[in-house]
Amino acid sequence: MAINRRSLFALILLLVAGGVNAQTTEVESKASHDDAWFSYRDVYQSMVGFEKYGKPKQFIQHHLQVIPTNKSVSMEGLRLTLTGKSTHLNLPLDPLGRAVFPLLKAAYDEKAELQINRPSDMVKLEPRVSIQTRADGIYEISDLRSGCDQALQYLRYVADYFQYRNKQCVGVKFSYPKDARDIAVIFRNVGNVQTQLSISEGDAFSTETINSFKLVVVRFSDWPDKGQITTNSAPLAIAAIFE
């Protein structure tokens, strides 16, 4: 059957459009594939231990943390998504890249995946235990000691025991955004004498080395056993220091 010029031209346009759409779909698929993907089941196994842990843990909390492994990775716009056959959740991240990890049977059963909108070789996921922050900004030194010890005992239980067997709790560090101003972390003794602690810069946790934060370090050996640490603004996190 003969095809006139108008029909032939329409057919060519249709084929070209189809080729462009196919190419676009391939690029979008590749871009998605380049994002970091992690097995929900694998991460679940490393996170569920905190729920099962039966020893005291009232002073500590547990998160899943997205950790950049390259200085070019920006935290701005960073997203962590749980995707499965019947599950699609955006897991909000705090400024340190931490999220509350949902323990979901459906996501486990359907082998869901955790996606990070960054290249797979530039981020990693790690469980992170820290000391709970207080809304009133007042921390008894004895409670900070207990929180540090609870974190250490938990890590001995869930991680490599021999890695932490000889470690001791020596203090805690309060982390704040690098651009934070007017930070005041004060030690107040039982006689109500106040001493402001110095501010430095460094990593919020011992394994985080890419992003730098303002830190206030409280070494237990520097202060009496009784007293309080008071803060004028909530820290991003309070990490235990082991040596």
KARASUL-V271334 format. One record per residue. N is the residue number from 1. RES is the residue in one letter. NEAR is the number of other C-alpha atoms within 8 Angstrom. Layout:
# KARASUL-V271334
{{N,RES,NEAR} {N,RES,NEAR}}
This chain:
# KARASUL-V271334
{{1,M,2} {2,A,3} {3,I,6} {4,N,6} {5,R,6} {6,R,6} {7,S,8} {8,L,9} {9,F,8} {10,A,8} {11,L,8} {12,I,8} {13,L,8} {14,L,8} {15,L,8} {16,V,8} {17,A,8} {18,G,8} {19,G,8} {20,V,8} {21,N,8} {22,A,8} {23,Q,8} {24,T,8} {25,T,8} {26,E,8} {27,V,8} {28,E,8} {29,S,8} {30,K,8} {31,A,8} {32,S,7} {33,H,7} {34,D,9} {35,D,12} {36,A,13} {37,W,9} {38,F,9} {39,S,10} {40,Y,13} {41,R,9} {42,D,8} {43,V,9} {44,Y,10} {45,Q,8} {46,S,8} {47,M,11} {48,V,9} {49,G,9} {50,F,7} {51,E,6} {52,K,6} {53,Y,7} {54,G,4} {55,K,4} {56,P,5} {57,K,9} {58,Q,5} {59,F,10} {60,I,12} {61,Q,9} {62,H,10} {63,H,11} {64,L,13} {65,Q,12} {66,V,10} {67,I,10} {68,P,10} {69,T,10} {70,N,8} {71,K,8} {72,S,4} {73,V,9} {74,S,7} {75,M,7} {76,E,4} {77,G,5} {78,L,10} {79,R,11} {80,L,12} {81,T,11} {82,L,14} {83,T,12} {84,G,11} {85,K,6} {86,S,7} {87,T,10} {88,H,8} {89,L,7} {90,N,8} {91,L,11} {92,P,8} {93,L,11} {94,D,7} {95,P,7} {96,L,7} {97,G,10} {98,R,11} {99,A,11} {100,V,9} {101,F,8} {102,P,4} {103,L,6} {104,L,6} {105,K,6} {106,A,8} {107,A,12} {108,Y,11} {109,D,7} {110,E,8} {111,K,10} {112,A,15} {113,E,11} {114,L,12} {115,Q,13} {116,I,12} {117,N,9} {118,R,11} {119,P,10} {120,S,10} {121,D,6} {122,M,10} {123,V,13} {124,K,9} {125,L,8} {126,E,8} {127,P,10} {128,R,8} {129,V,10} {130,S,12} {131,I,15} {132,Q,9} {133,T,9} {134,R,8} {135,A,5} {136,D,4} {137,G,11} {138,I,9} {139,Y,10} {140,E,10} {141,I,11} {142,S,9} {143,D,9} {144,L,11} {145,R,11} {146,S,9} {147,G,14} {148,C,15} {149,D,9} {150,Q,12} {151,A,14} {152,L,12} {153,Q,8} {154,Y,9} {155,L,11} {156,R,13} {157,Y,8} {158,V,8} {159,A,7} {160,D,9} {161,Y,10} {162,F,7} {163,Q,9} {164,Y,10} {165,R,7} {166,N,6} {167,K,8} {168,Q,7} {169,C,12} {170,V,10} {171,G,13} {172,V,13} {173,K,13} {174,F,13} {175,S,13} {176,Y,11} {177,P,8} {178,K,8} {179,D,4} {180,A,8} {181,R,4} {182,D,4} {183,I,8} {184,A,9} {185,V,11} {186,I,11} {187,F,12} {188,R,13} {189,N,11} {190,V,7} {191,G,5} {192,N,6} {193,V,7} {194,Q,8} {195,T,7} {196,Q,8} {197,L,11} {198,S,6} {199,I,8} {200,S,7} {201,E,9} {202,G,9} {203,D,13} {204,A,13} {205,F,6} {206,S,6} {207,T,5} {208,E,9} {209,T,8} {210,I,9} {211,N,7} {212,S,10} {213,F,12} {214,K,13} {215,L,14} {216,V,12} {217,V,11} {218,V,9} {219,R,9} {220,F,10} {221,S,6} {222,D,6} {223,W,6} {224,P,8} {225,D,7} {226,K,9} {227,G,12} {228,Q,11} {229,I,12} {230,T,11} {231,T,11} {232,N,8} {233,S,7} {234,A,9} {235,P,9} {236,L,10} {237,A,12} {238,I,13} {239,A,13} {240,A,13} {241,I,10} {242,F,9} {243,E,6}}
